[in-house]
Amino acid sequence: MQRQHWHKSSYSSGSQNCVEVSEGRTTGVRDTQNRAQAELNLPAHEWNALLSVLTR
């Protein structure tokens, strides 16, 4: 499976402590300081539901 482009969260605002996401059918989330360690993968509809709750 080929992953889309990783980008920093818009909430990071230049901080060293942030996450990156790769959005697509499955959304990947990873720590920018530990990219190779692990990533969390969520179905796109679950990621969108999480963002909806967090941005209320």
C-alpha positions in Angstrom: 0.0 0.0 0.0 1.5 3.3 -1.0 1.1 6.1 1.6 0.2 9.6 0.7 2.4 12.6 1.7 3.0 13.1 5.4 2.4 16.6 6.8 2.6 18.3 10.2 -0.6 19.0 12.0 -1.9 22.5 11.5 -2.1 22.8 15.3 1.7 22.3 15.7 2.6 25.9 14.8 6.3 25.3 14.5 6.6 23.4 17.8 9.1 20.6 18.1 6.4 18.5 19.8 3.9 17.6 17.1 2.4 14.9 15.1 2.3 14.2 11.3 -0.7 12.8 9.4 -1.0 11.1 6.1 -4.7 11.3 5.0 -6.3 8.9 2.6 -8.6 5.9 2.8 -6.6 5.1 5.9 -5.2 8.0 7.9 -1.8 7.5 9.5 -0.7 9.5 12.6 2.9 9.5 13.9 5.2 11.5 16.3 7.6 13.7 14.4 10.4 12.8 16.8 9.9 9.1 16.5 8.8 8.5 12.9 10.3 5.0 12.6 9.0 3.8 16.0 5.3 3.5 15.3 2.2 5.0 13.6 -1.4 4.8 14.4 -3.7 3.9 11.4 -7.4 4.8 11.4 -10.1 4.4 8.8 -10.8 7.8 7.2 -14.3 8.0 8.7 -13.0 7.4 12.2 -10.3 10.1 11.7 -12.9 12.6 10.5 -15.2 11.8 13.5 -12.3 12.4 15.9 -11.5 15.7 14.2 -15.1 16.7 14.4 -15.2 16.1 18.1 -11.9 17.9 18.8 -12.8 21.0 16.8 -16.2 21.7 18.3 
